[in-house]
Amino acid sequence: MSNYRKLQHSEWECKCHVIFIPKYRRKVLYGTLRRHLGDVLRRLARQKESEIEEGHLVADHVHMMISIPPKYSVAQVVAWRSPQWYRR
């Protein structure tokens, strides 16, 4: 069985290691935010047809191995925000 995924004209396996760091490395990721952060990141990734393969939450940063289809660049997936975030 292959680990490759398929699009209409190609098979692919594109995985990137992405690290998110809060400003000044403040330790804000633990506590109440920690419980919801994984679900939020997974939902955002799904909206760009990506999938988080694995992730680790440390006190001052987040590590993610994310699988991104070749039709999107890494910058498009990582910098993209949900439209509901702009309504705040």
Wavefront OBJ file of the C-alpha trace (Angstrom):
o trace
v 0.000 0.000 0.000
v 1.340 3.398 -0.980
v 1.491 6.506 1.211
v 0.958 8.682 -1.850
v -2.247 10.630 -2.315
v -3.854 11.168 -5.680
v -5.127 14.139 -7.590
v -6.641 13.903 -11.029
v -3.318 13.778 -12.899
v -0.722 13.099 -10.222
v 0.285 11.190 -7.131
v 1.945 13.155 -4.372
v 3.427 13.114 -0.902
v 4.321 16.649 0.208
v 4.913 17.066 3.928
v 6.251 20.163 5.632
v 7.453 20.804 9.166
v 5.830 24.039 10.340
v 6.525 25.824 13.621
v 4.259 28.532 15.069
v 5.801 30.799 17.694
v 3.798 33.436 19.608
v 5.207 36.955 19.767
v 8.038 37.201 22.302
v 7.639 33.431 22.891
v 5.052 34.128 25.552
v 3.822 30.977 27.211
v 0.185 31.454 26.240
v -0.352 28.091 24.528
v -0.854 26.148 27.739
v -3.980 26.492 29.832
v -7.429 27.017 28.375
v -6.145 27.650 24.858
v -4.344 24.274 24.760
v -7.605 22.298 24.852
v -8.961 23.928 21.701
v -5.847 24.634 19.641
v -5.518 21.167 18.056
v -9.122 21.135 16.817
v -8.863 24.669 15.450
v -5.646 23.926 13.545
v -7.099 20.685 12.107
v -10.247 22.465 10.906
v -8.221 25.237 9.279
v -5.988 22.687 7.537
v -9.013 20.794 6.183
v -10.357 23.980 4.625
v -7.257 24.056 2.394
v -7.438 20.290 1.682
v -4.427 19.709 3.952
v -4.011 17.343 6.870
v -1.956 17.578 10.031
v -0.003 14.309 10.211
v 1.360 14.946 13.696
v 1.845 17.830 16.049
v 3.381 18.744 19.378
v 2.384 21.617 21.601
v 5.178 23.027 23.751
v 4.734 25.872 26.245
v 5.957 28.561 23.845
v 5.568 27.082 20.328
v 3.757 24.495 18.174
v 5.369 21.891 15.881
v 3.280 20.416 13.049
v 3.973 17.963 10.253
v 1.401 18.976 7.662
v 0.567 17.294 4.377
v -0.169 19.912 1.712
v -1.446 19.178 -1.832
v 0.856 20.429 -4.611
v -1.792 22.829 -5.905
v -1.193 25.010 -2.798
v 2.054 26.558 -1.649
v 3.100 26.257 1.978
v 2.593 30.007 2.390
v -0.998 29.784 1.131
v -1.882 27.136 3.701
v -0.003 28.571 6.681
v -0.918 32.236 6.165
v -4.557 31.551 5.334
v -7.168 32.426 7.965
v -10.784 31.568 8.233
v -13.150 34.412 7.193
v -14.852 34.208 10.604
v -11.607 35.402 12.258
v -11.967 38.766 10.528
v -15.382 39.398 12.101
v -13.988 39.756 15.631
l 1 2 3 4 5 6 7 8 9 10 11 12 13 14 15 16 17 18 19 20 21 22 23 24 25 26 27 28 29 30 31 32 33 34 35 36 37 38 39 40 41 42 43 44 45 46 47 48 49 50 51 52 53 54 55 56 57 58 59 60 61 62 63 64 65 66 67 68 69 70 71 72 73 74 75 76 77 78 79 80 81 82 83 84 85 86 87 88
